[in-house]
């Protein structure tokens, strides 16, 4: 769940991006995992869904492996549109990647970016895909 005001619009990085509607200070929490808003589904459960749902999750969720089981987490807000950067302005923090912080001061109107390689077990596939 994004902890800052945000909006989505066209992104030079990839199609649609998530942008901050307010200034954010370095170290401020930008996003945190919220079981009431963010959806977590096991790989086995996802395989039982129609192809359209599987495609949606594979595009907009991120994969995690815990106790040898893979799950997908789908952000229930604009955070699902955060694009990858090798030099992101949002960093993974907290045990088990449960929240993100601003890597530096971020000005209102800037695109929020994260490094998929830090948390998404499918990062390599997403970053080499024709879609990204």
C-alpha positions as MATLAB code, in Angstrom:
seq = 'XXXXXXXXXXXXXXXXXXXXXXXXXXXXXXXXXXXXXXXXXXXXXXXXXXXXXXXXXXXXXXXXXXXXXXXXXXXXXXXXXXXXXXXXXXXXXXXXXXXXXXXXXXXXXXXXXXXXXXXXXXXXXXXXXXXX';
ca = [
       0.000    0.000    0.000;
       1.427    3.335   -1.016;
       1.924    5.624    1.965;
       2.168    8.722   -0.233;
      -0.271   10.370   -2.613;
       0.271    9.093   -6.132;
      -1.106    9.024   -9.641;
      -0.458    7.059  -12.819;
       0.381    8.429  -16.239;
       2.505    7.686  -19.303;
       6.056    6.651  -18.404;
       9.162    7.047  -20.559;
      10.445    3.871  -18.859;
       7.584    1.569  -19.774;
       4.052    2.506  -20.761;
       2.362    3.443  -17.503;
       4.206    4.547  -14.379;
       3.466    5.473  -10.776;
       4.251    9.092   -9.887;
       4.269   10.862   -6.551;
       1.807   13.697   -6.016;
       3.792   15.051   -3.073;
       7.389   15.657   -2.026;
       8.952   12.699   -0.215;
      11.947   12.974    2.131;
      14.877   10.520    1.986;
      14.195    7.590    4.329;
      10.421    8.155    4.416;
       8.289    5.027    4.048;
       6.791    5.049    0.551;
       5.095    1.638    0.483;
       4.300   -1.144    2.921;
       2.771   -4.571    2.472;
      -0.852   -4.527    3.628;
      -2.778   -7.809    3.682;
      -6.058   -5.874    3.516;
      -5.195   -4.251    0.189;
      -2.433   -6.312   -1.417;
      -3.323   -9.784   -2.704;
      -1.070  -12.791   -2.145;
      -1.715  -16.003   -4.063;
       0.297  -19.209   -4.224;
       1.737  -20.402   -7.508;
      -0.504  -23.484   -7.281;
      -3.620  -21.308   -6.791;
      -2.608  -19.047   -9.660;
      -2.208  -22.009  -12.021;
      -5.908  -22.798  -11.446;
      -7.026  -19.393  -12.759;
      -8.030  -18.498  -16.338;
      -5.188  -17.485  -18.665;
      -6.230  -13.827  -18.513;
      -5.825  -13.765  -14.717;
      -2.474  -15.561  -14.911;
      -1.230  -13.030  -17.481;
      -2.432  -10.127  -15.317;
      -0.647  -11.472  -12.225;
       2.550  -12.221  -14.128;
       2.562   -8.653  -15.465;
       1.553   -6.689  -12.368;
       2.568   -8.831   -9.387;
       5.941   -9.850   -8.066;
       7.120  -13.323   -7.189;
       8.463  -14.330   -3.780;
       9.861  -17.637   -2.623;
       9.378  -18.539    1.030;
       9.842  -21.979    2.576;
      10.415  -23.408   -0.923;
       6.954  -22.190   -2.023;
       6.403  -19.507   -4.628;
       3.742  -16.878   -4.143;
       2.731  -13.813   -6.109;
       1.892  -10.482   -4.498;
      -0.306   -8.035   -6.383;
      -0.342   -4.476   -5.077;
      -3.915   -3.237   -4.788;
      -3.095    0.364   -5.684;
      -0.896    2.404   -8.057;
       2.222    0.680   -6.672;
       1.669   -2.110   -9.214;
       2.752    0.411  -11.865;
       6.167    1.144  -10.331;
       8.752    0.576  -13.022;
      12.262   -0.843  -12.758;
      15.429    1.194  -12.489;
      18.991    0.086  -11.779;
      19.247    3.377   -9.851;
      15.823    3.506   -8.130;
      14.490    6.280   -5.943;
      12.611    3.716   -3.781;
      14.505    0.969   -1.921;
      13.492   -2.319   -0.324;
      13.607   -2.235    3.459;
      12.283   -4.184    6.404;
      12.497   -7.870    7.056;
      11.060   -9.842    4.146;
      10.731   -6.725    1.966;
       7.683   -5.585    3.935;
       8.193   -1.901    3.233;
      10.017    0.505    0.905;
      11.721    3.790    1.693;
      12.771    6.781   -0.383;
      16.433    6.437   -1.388;
      16.696   10.225   -1.658;
      14.443   13.255   -1.591;
      11.812   12.819   -4.319;
       9.945   15.795   -5.745;
       6.210   15.815   -6.484;
       5.660   14.731  -10.084;
       8.634   12.318  -10.207;
       8.128    8.728  -11.259;
       8.622    6.253   -8.418;
      11.025    3.475   -9.401;
      12.317    0.334   -7.732;
      14.895   -2.322   -8.547;
      12.985   -5.483   -9.464;
      16.156   -7.540   -8.888;
      15.966   -6.774   -5.145;
      12.597   -8.444   -4.520;
      10.955  -10.071   -7.570;
      11.869  -13.696   -8.220;
      10.703  -13.137  -11.820;
      12.826  -10.002  -12.361;
      15.172  -11.555  -14.918;
      12.250  -12.769  -17.036;
      10.427   -9.420  -16.797;
      13.515   -7.382  -17.644;
      14.364   -9.472  -20.709;
      10.749   -9.707  -21.907;
       9.622   -7.844  -25.006;
       7.003   -6.215  -22.754;
       9.513   -4.365  -20.533;
];
